[in-house]
Amino acid sequence: MMQEILSKTTWIEWLGVSFAVGQVLLAQKNNIHNYLFGIAGVLLAMYVKFHAKLYAEFSLDFYYLIMSIYGWLFWKFGKQKAEAPVSFTTRTELVKAALIVVFTFCFFFLALHHFTDSDVPFWDAIATSFAWAGMWLMAKRKIENWIFLNISNFIAIPLLIHKDLYLYSGLTIFLFIVAFFGYRNWYQLIQQQKNTVYEPSK
């Protein structure tokens, strides 16, 4: 089994996964440089996903590329030209995230079903739609991004195994676990920010 997995894994997958691991470890530590690793990893993942006929996942990686650039700028400068703080999602932002899920799912499912040779249009579309919303929330430094991304991860794991992308499925399991720690770390940051704000001046 292990020999079969290794024989189906290319050096591009190994390199792409390595960059992705570096990205998620830095992200859950709230380190802005996570985006630099993310950009490198996503370019390699785009190549792999396209050749595996995971077209929605491919488009998701292209979206990751754009949002990584946007996210780096937002994290660095924010609206007030200062580093934006980690925060909870507002009701309006949650509605926007839900709409992203619904509209991206509908778009990708219909496109994959009618215009591509994809054999998994539903699962490719649903995993991608939650990831689109999660990445948008991460770029805005909203803690709920980890929840949306983990829903996507949960769906993507068997999907990637189905496509014989065992290394990327292993990466996704790793991301699924790390997301729990990411949520915990960001929650602690929010509490620290609150304590700083309400700490009486001496």
C-alpha positions in Angstrom: 0.0 0.0 0.0 2.7 2.5 1.0 4.7 1.6 -2.1 1.7 2.2 -4.3 1.1 5.6 -2.7 4.7 6.6 -3.2 4.7 5.5 -6.8 1.7 7.7 -7.5 3.2 10.8 -5.8 5.2 13.2 -7.8 8.0 15.5 -6.6 5.7 18.5 -7.4 3.2 17.1 -4.8 5.9 16.7 -2.2 7.2 20.2 -2.7 3.7 21.7 -2.8 2.6 20.0 0.3 5.8 21.1 2.1 5.0 24.7 1.3 1.4 24.2 2.4 2.5 22.7 5.8 4.7 25.8 6.4 1.8 28.1 5.5 -0.7 26.6 7.9 1.7 26.4 10.8 2.5 30.1 10.4 -1.2 30.9 9.9 -2.3 29.2 13.2 0.5 31.2 14.9 -0.9 34.4 13.4 2.3 35.0 11.5 1.9 37.2 8.4 4.6 35.4 6.5 2.2 32.4 6.1 1.0 34.0 2.9 4.5 33.8 1.2 4.5 30.0 1.8 0.9 29.8 0.7 1.6 31.5 -2.7 4.4 29.1 -3.5 2.3 26.0 -2.4 -0.8 27.1 -4.2 1.0 27.5 -7.6 2.2 23.9 -7.4 -1.2 22.7 -6.2 -2.9 24.3 -9.2 -0.8 22.2 -11.5 -1.6 19.0 -9.7 -5.4 19.6 -9.3 -5.8 20.5 -13.0 -4.3 17.3 -14.1 -6.4 15.4 -11.6 -9.6 17.0 -13.2 -10.5 18.6 -9.9 -11.5 21.8 -11.7 -13.3 23.5 -8.8 -10.4 22.8 -6.5 -8.1 24.3 -9.2 -10.2 27.4 -9.3 -10.1 27.5 -5.6 -6.3 27.5 -5.7 -6.4 30.4 -8.1 -8.7 32.2 -5.7 -6.2 31.3 -2.9 -3.5 33.0 -4.9 -5.5 36.2 -5.3 -6.7 36.2 -1.6 -3.2 35.4 -0.4 -2.0 38.7 -1.9 -5.1 40.5 -0.6 -4.8 38.9 2.8 -1.1 39.8 3.1 -1.9 43.5 2.4 -4.9 43.5 4.7 -3.0 41.8 7.6 -0.2 44.3 7.1 -2.1 47.5 6.7 -5.8 47.0 7.3 -8.2 49.9 6.9 -6.4 52.1 9.3 -2.9 51.5 7.8 -2.1 49.3 10.9 -2.1 45.6 11.5 -5.8 44.5 11.6 -6.7 42.6 14.8 -8.2 39.1 15.0 -11.9 39.3 15.7 -15.2 37.5 15.7 -17.4 37.5 12.6 -20.3 40.0 12.7 -23.8 39.0 11.7 -23.4 40.8 8.3 -20.1 39.1 7.6 -21.6 35.7 8.5 -24.4 36.3 6.1 -21.9 37.2 3.4 -19.9 34.1 4.1 -23.0 31.9 3.8 -23.9 33.6 0.5 -20.4 32.9 -0.8 -21.0 29.2 0.1 -24.4 29.0 -1.7 -23.4 31.0 -4.8 -20.0 29.4 -5.4 -21.6 25.9 -4.9 -24.3 26.5 -7.4 -21.9 28.0 -9.9 -19.3 25.3 -9.7 -21.7 22.4 -9.6 -23.6 23.6 -12.7 -20.3 24.4 -14.5 -18.7 21.1 -13.6 -21.7 19.1 -14.4 -22.5 20.6 -17.8 -19.1 21.8 -19.2 -16.4 19.5 -17.9 -15.5 15.8 -17.7 -15.5 15.9 -13.9 -16.7 12.7 -12.3 -17.3 14.3 -8.9 -19.1 17.6 -9.6 -21.1 17.7 -6.4 -18.3 16.9 -3.9 -15.8 19.1 -5.8 -18.2 22.0 -5.7 -19.3 21.7 -2.1 -15.7 21.3 -0.7 -14.6 24.3 -2.8 -17.6 26.5 -1.7 -16.8 26.3 2.0 -13.1 26.9 1.4 -13.9 30.0 -0.6 -15.9 31.4 2.3 -13.2 30.3 4.8 -10.4 32.0 2.9 -12.4 35.2 2.7 -12.8 35.2 6.5 -9.2 34.4 7.0 -8.1 37.3 4.9 -10.2 39.5 7.1 -8.8 37.9 10.2 -12.1 36.4 11.4 -11.8 33.5 13.8 -14.7 31.6 12.2 -12.5 31.0 9.1 -11.2 27.9 10.8 -14.7 26.5 11.1 -15.5 27.0 7.4 -12.2 25.7 6.3 -12.6 22.5 8.4 -15.9 21.8 6.9 -14.2 21.9 3.5 -11.3 19.8 4.8 -13.7 17.1 6.1 -15.3 16.8 2.6 -12.1 17.0 0.7 -10.3 14.2 2.4 -12.2 11.3 0.8 -12.4 13.3 -2.4 -8.7 13.5 -2.7 -8.3 9.8 -1.8 -10.8 9.0 -4.6 -8.5 10.8 -7.0 -5.4 8.9 -5.8 -3.9 12.2 -4.4 -2.8 10.5 -1.2 -0.2 13.1 -0.2 -2.7 15.9 -0.5 -5.3 13.9 1.4 -2.7 13.4 4.2 -2.1 17.2 4.1 -5.8 17.8 4.4 -6.0 15.6 7.5 -3.1 17.6 8.9 -4.9 20.8 8.1 -8.1 19.5 9.7 -6.2 18.9 13.0 -4.2 22.1 12.9 -7.4 24.1 12.4 -8.5 23.2 15.9 -5.3 24.7 17.3 -5.7 27.7 15.0 -9.1 28.4 16.4 -7.8 28.1 20.0 -4.8 30.3 19.4 -6.9 33.0 17.7 -9.5 32.9 20.5 -6.7 33.5 23.0 -5.5 36.4 20.9 -9.0 38.0 21.0 -9.1 37.6 24.8 -5.7 39.2 25.1 -6.8 42.1 22.9 -9.8 42.6 25.1 -7.7 42.6 28.2 -5.3 45.2 26.6 -8.2 47.4 25.7 -9.9 47.3 29.1 -6.7 47.4 31.2 -6.8 50.5 33.3 -4.1 53.1 32.6 -1.5 53.6 35.3 
